[in-house]
Amino acid sequence: MTRGHEDIVRRALRLFDEVIVAVADNAPKQPCFSLAERVDLASQVLADLPGVSVRSFDGLLIDFVRDVGARMVLRGLRALSDFEYEFQLAGMNRRLNPDMETVFLTPAEQHMFVSASMVREIARLQGDVSPFVHPLVVERLTDKFSA
């Protein structure tokens, strides 16, 4: 979870009374941490935010949204390249579940070009990721890549 993710969640709370952070079991992205570890990290990083819960899912997003009784999905967009993929995804999700809407937010400019994969690579090469992630995430990345 990057500071950009945190920023989007904090700003989402201005728009919605409840925010469910959905952590996908997305093996093709080759995440650094297990699904359980990512849920735990996100839960701890966002613990100070009332109205936020963190849950995992491993199927289609539309099914998760339906299962939790939501009607809206909030997605973060960093760059134009994100928009093309996210636009296609939103269209497909709408086709599969016409009752679900997708809303996009952009992170604050200081987080605009930070991606989890970049942070992971910097950490793997023993670089300083502290400007990009919560101190708890820094600690876990350091432990992961110093072994």
C-alpha positions in Angstrom: 0.0 0.0 0.0 1.5 3.3 -1.1 0.9 6.8 0.1 -1.1 7.3 -3.1 -3.5 4.5 -2.0 -3.8 6.1 1.4 -4.5 9.5 -0.2 -7.3 8.0 -2.3 -8.9 6.3 0.7 -8.7 9.4 2.9 -10.3 11.5 0.1 -13.0 8.8 -0.5 -14.1 9.4 3.0 -15.1 12.9 2.1 -17.5 11.4 -0.5 -18.8 8.3 1.2 -19.7 7.3 4.8 -18.2 3.9 4.4 -15.2 2.8 2.3 -14.3 -0.9 1.9 -10.8 -1.4 0.6 -10.9 -4.5 -1.5 -7.6 -6.3 -1.7 -7.5 -8.7 -4.6 -5.7 -12.0 -4.7 -3.9 -11.0 -7.9 -1.2 -13.6 -8.5 -0.3 -12.3 -12.0 0.9 -9.0 -10.5 3.4 -11.0 -8.4 2.8 -9.1 -5.1 5.6 -8.9 -2.6 3.4 -10.1 0.3 0.7 -12.7 0.6 -2.9 -11.8 0.5 -3.3 -12.1 4.2 -0.2 -9.9 4.8 -1.5 -7.2 2.4 -4.8 -7.1 4.2 -3.1 -6.9 7.5 -0.8 -4.1 6.3 -3.7 -2.1 4.8 -5.8 -2.6 7.9 -3.0 -1.3 10.1 -2.1 1.6 7.8 -5.7 2.7 7.7 -6.6 1.9 11.3 -7.0 5.6 12.2 -9.8 6.1 9.7 -13.3 5.5 11.0 -15.6 4.1 8.3 -12.9 2.2 6.5 -12.6 -1.6 6.5 -10.3 -3.8 4.5 -11.4 -7.1 3.0 -9.9 -9.6 0.6 -11.4 -11.2 -2.5 -10.4 -13.7 -5.1 -13.0 -13.7 -7.8 -14.6 -11.1 -10.0 -14.8 -7.5 -8.6 -18.5 -7.3 -9.5 -19.2 -10.4 -7.4 -17.4 -8.9 -4.4 -19.3 -5.6 -4.8 -22.6 -7.5 -4.9 -21.6 -9.7 -1.9 -20.8 -6.7 0.3 -24.0 -4.8 -0.8 -22.1 -1.9 -2.5 -23.1 -0.2 -5.7 -20.0 1.9 -6.4 -16.3 1.2 -7.0 -13.7 3.8 -6.6 -10.5 3.5 -8.6 -7.4 5.6 -8.5 -5.9 7.0 -11.7 -2.3 8.1 -11.8 -1.6 8.7 -15.4 -3.2 8.6 -18.9 -1.9 5.0 -19.3 -3.9 4.0 -16.3 -7.0 5.6 -17.8 -7.1 3.4 -20.9 -7.0 0.2 -18.8 -9.4 1.4 -16.1 -11.9 2.8 -18.7 -12.0 -0.7 -20.4 -12.4 -2.4 -17.0 -15.2 0.0 -15.9 -17.0 -0.7 -19.2 -16.7 -4.5 -18.8 -17.8 -4.3 -15.2 -20.8 -2.2 -16.2 -21.7 -4.7 -18.9 -21.5 -7.6 -16.3 -23.3 -5.7 -13.6 -25.3 -2.7 -14.8 -26.1 -1.7 -11.2 -22.5 -1.0 -10.4 -20.9 2.4 -11.1 -17.2 3.2 -11.2 -15.8 6.5 -10.0 -12.3 7.7 -10.5 -10.1 9.8 -8.3 -6.5 11.0 -8.9 -4.0 11.1 -6.1 -2.4 14.3 -4.9 0.4 15.3 -7.3 3.2 14.2 -5.0 1.9 10.6 -5.3 0.9 10.8 -9.0 3.9 8.8 -10.4 4.4 6.3 -7.6 3.4 2.8 -8.2 3.5 -0.3 -6.0 5.8 -2.0 -8.5 8.3 0.9 -8.5 8.3 0.9 -4.7 8.8 -2.9 -4.6 11.8 -2.5 -7.0 13.4 0.3 -5.0 13.0 -1.8 -1.8 14.4 -4.9 -3.5 17.5 -2.9 -4.4 17.8 -1.6 -0.8 16.7 2.0 -1.7 14.8 4.4 0.5 11.1 4.0 0.1 10.1 6.0 3.1 8.7 9.0 1.0 6.3 6.6 -0.8 4.8 4.3 1.9 3.7 4.3 5.5 6.5 3.5 8.1 5.0 0.1 8.8 5.2 -0.8 5.1 8.9 0.5 5.1 9.6 -1.9 8.0 8.0 -4.9 6.3 9.7 -4.2 3.0 13.0 -3.9 4.8 12.5 -7.2 6.6 11.4 -8.9 3.3 14.4 -7.8 1.3 17.1 -7.8 3.9 16.8 -11.6 4.4 
